[in-house]
């Protein structure tokens, strides 16, 4: 690639994202201090940045404080107590109608949206889509991205929209702006995943485009899943302790659902209480082999139980092999 072509991509990426942010204006940003939300903040200096953490756990709070201070932006934040987070699980499951093990991610988003509402915001921006379009996940590094990314772009959906709607907050997603998605898909994968000095970086071109706008340690930080960065992943141990091994084995035999672990069973029993029965396949839907729910033929995972197609490699009729390691 020529230097001129490379320079043009850097300039165009920043310009296109700035245009997308202007088209999807909001009063605040769900702010982790990670790369994506920090870039949005640098393009929206007049909004508030909303950060949550579970107690004193997680790294997000420090990164968020650093970035907010650097940008001179208002930064309301809150620490959620474990008991309050546990009490919110039924509401989140009721809204999303799922017992996906990713619930801790959704809890972090739910409480950030609550904070925004308490502070009077009626709309927020999120960094949804950046990891998918620019290869922020390490599992992508070895894929055929030229074919994978266009397929992924057609299936992207994020729970922040449903959670926000229930709370009366509009969720804006600049990275998912139609024109920006088309532009992002046109960038060569070789500029998204780059190996430098013995380390492989996802979202490389996105980081390079905003050099000079944000501190180096913000632009080149490691990817932190929402639940880890916010500390909500610590809920998993608390939930696991609610169900003994003996109870898990007994209930696993009584239910036709194939659970990943005790936490997964916990979410299902909440789901059963607040949502009800698992919906059967409709029309041309496939049947999820793990929970029996209807599943779109193109889907990568079941929207009800959260199990992925990759899990099928460990599935055999009548049960799972090594399911605790999935």
N, C-alpha and C positions, 0 to 999 in steps of 0.2 A: 504494500500500500504506500502511495506517495505521501510525503509530508503535507502537501496541500490538501489531499483527500482527508487525512487524519485530522488536520486542524479544522476543516469544515465540519466534520462530524461533532467535534467538541463544541463548536460554536452553535451548531444547529440543535444539538441535544439540549443545551441550556435554554436556548430560545424557545424551542417547542414545549419544554416543560413549564417555562414561565408563562407561556400562552395558555397552557392547560390549567395552571393554577388560577389565572385570571378568569377563566371560564367557569371554574368551580370554586368560587370564593366562599369562605366560611368565616365564622366568628372565632374559631379556635382550631387547634390541631391536637389529635390524640398523640401525645408526645412521649416517646421512649428515650430520646436522646440518641437513638440509632441513626444510621446513615440516612434512611429514607425520610423519616420525619424531620430530621435536622435540615435536609435539603429543602423540604417544603417550608420550614420555618424561615430559612434564609431568603426565600422568595415571597414571604408573607409577613413582613416585619411588624404589622399593626395588630396581629391577632394574639390571643392568649394560648399558652401551651399547657395542656392538661396531662399530668403524670400521676400514676398510682403505683404503689408497691404493696406487697403483703408484709406488714410489719417492717422490720429492718432488713429483709431479705432482698436479694437481687442487685444487679449492677446498674439498672436503668437510671435510678435516682441520681447517681453521681454524674453520669454522662449527660443527663437532662439538665442538671443544675449548671454544669460547665458550659453547655451550648447556650442555654438561656442567658447566662451571664455574658457570654461572648457577644451575643446578638442584642443584648439589652432589652429583652422581651419579658412581659408579664408571665409568671410561671406558677399558677396554682398547683399544688400537689397534695396528695393525701396518702396516709398509710392505713391500710385496711387490716383490721384484726382477723385472726384465723377464724374465730367463731362467726363473725359477720360474713366472711367469705363462704363458710359452710352453709349458713342460712340462706345464701343467695342461689345456691345450686339448683333448688327446685324451680325457681323463677327463670333461670337461664335455660334449663332443660325444657320448661313449658314453652318458652318463646321459640327456641330453635327446633323443638320436637326431635331430639336426638339424644343418644347416650354415648356419643363419640368420646373416646378417651381424651380428646383434645379440649375438654371442658375447661381446664385451668386457663388456657389461652383466652377462651371466651369470657371467663370471669374477669380477667384483667381488663378486657375491652369494655365489659359491662360497667365496671366501677369507674373507669375513665369517662365513659359517657354520662354516668350519674354525676360525677364531679362537674363536668361541663354544664349539665342542666342546673345544678345547684348554683353555679356561678353566673347563670342567666344566658348561657349560649343556646341558640336554637339550631346551630349548624356547626359541624366540625369536618375537618379534612383528615384523611388517613393516608398512610403510605401503602395501602393495599395495591398489589400488583407489581410493585417494583422488583421484588425477589423473583417473581415468575418471569417477568420480561427480560431482566438483566442477569439471571442466573445467580441468585443469592444463596441458593441451597447447595451444599456440597454434593448431594446425590446427583446433581445435574452435570457435574464436571466431566463425567465419563460417558455422557449420552450423545446421541446424534442430534445435536441441538437444531440443526436446520429443519428437520422434520418434526421434532418434539415440540419446540416452542410455538409454532402456529397452532398445533392441536391443543396445547395447553391453554393458549390465549382464548380459544373458543369456549372453554369449560370453566374459566375462572369465576368463582363466586365467593363472597366473603360475608361472614356472619355479622360484621359490624353494621351492615345495612338493616338487617332484621332487628338487631338489638336496639339500634338507634330509633327506628320507627316506633317500637313499643314505648320508648321513653320520650317520644315526641321530638326527636332531634334528627335533622337531615344530615345524612352522611355523604360527603363529597369525596371523590376518589380521582384526583388529577392524573395519576399514573394510568388510570383506566379510560381516560378520554379517548374517544374513538380515533381521532387523528394522531394522538400521541402513540397509541398502541401500534398503529400502522407504521409509524416512523420507527419505533423501537424494534419491531420485527424485521425491519429492513437493515438494521445494523448487523454486521457480520458477527457470528458467535465468537470468533477469534478475538474480538475486542471486548467481549463480556467476561470470558474466562481466560485469564492470563497467568502464566507462571513466571515469577520474578524472584531471583535470589533464593531459590529453593522452596518458595511458597506459592501455592495456587490461590489466586484471588478471584472471587465472583464479583460481578458488578464493577469490573475494572474501569470500563469507559465512563460509567456514571460517576465514579469517584474522581477520575481525572478531569471531568468536565467542570467540577465544582471546586477544584483547587484554587485557593485564593479567596473563596467565599466562606470557608469553614476551617477550623484548626486541623492540622494533620492527624491528630489522634482521634478526631471525630470521623474524618473521611476514611481513615484506614483502620478502623476498629473491626474486630471480629463480628461475624453474624451471631446475634443472640436471639433464640426463639423467644416469643412474647412471654411464655410462662416462666422461662429461666430468668430473663432480664428483669421481669417484674417481681420475681420471687414466688409467684403463684404455684410453681412446681412443687414447693414444699408441702402443699396440701396433699399431695399424693401419699406421703407417708402417713399422715393423719387419717386419711380415708382408709388406707389399707389396714390400719390398726382397728378399724371398726368391725372387721369381719375376720374371724379366725380361719385357719387353714381347714379345720374340720367342717365349719359351716360352709365354706366355699366349695369343698368337695361334695358335700351333701346337696347343695343347691344346684351345682353344675349338673348333677345327675337328674334333678327334678325339672330343670329348664331345658328346652330344646336348643337354646341359644349357646353358641360356643364363645365363651368369654376369654379375653386376653389374661385377665388377672382379677384379684379381688376388687380393685378400684373400678374396673369395668362392670362388674356385677353390681356394685354400689350404685353407679349411675343408672343402670338398667332398672333397679328396683325403685329409684326415684322416678324414672321415666314412666314406669308402669302405673305409679300412683298419680302422677300429675298430667300425663298424656293419655295413657291407656294402651290399647292393643297396637301391635306393630302392623303397619299397612301392608296388605298383600300386593303382589305385582298387578299392574294394570296395563291393558293393551299389549304393547310389544316389550314391556319391561322384563328384565331377567329377574330371577329370584336370588337374593343374596344367600350364598351357601352357609353363612354364619348366623344370620338372624331371621331369614325368610322374607325380609322386606323387598318391595319392588325396587329394582335398580336399573337405571338407564344403561343401555348396552355400551354407550361410549364413556360412561363414568369410570374413574380410576378408583373410587372407593364408595362404599355404601353410605348414603346420607343419614341413615338411621343408627347403625351400630359403629360406623367409622372404620370398619375393616377394609383393607385395601386388596386390590387384585394380586399384589405381591404376596399377600398372606396365603393365597391359594397354593403356593409351592409347598406349604406345610399342611395343607388340608387333604384329608382322605375321607371318603364317605364313612360316617359313623364317628368322626372325631377329628381332632387336630394332633399333629405331631410337633412337640416342642413349642407349644403355643406360648409358654411363659417367656420365650426369648424373642418373640416377634416385636 
